[in-house]
Amino acid sequence: MIKLIKKELVIYTALLTVLIVAMHPDLLSEPTIRLGLMQEHKNYIHPLLYTFFIYLVLFFVRFMINSVVGFFKKSKK
């Protein structure tokens, strides 16, 4: 169970990192300006929420693919 939680946390963290860099490429060149804007607008939680919603979609797609693959593996035996 711990292994599964670690795997999902790695997936979530990687997704969060990719989305942050894709949505705010200036974070790599001027991180202090971006952090200052976040403090000014008080929107600390929105990256986590966006990532969570996209993670849920990806989790559902992964679940459906694994279910279909598992169904066909069982029917072959």
Buried (B, 14 or more C-beta within 10 A) or exposed (E): EEEEEEEEEEBBEEBBEEBBEEEBEEBEEEEEEBEEEBEEEEEEEEBEEBBEEBBEEEEEEEEEEEEEEEEEEEEEE
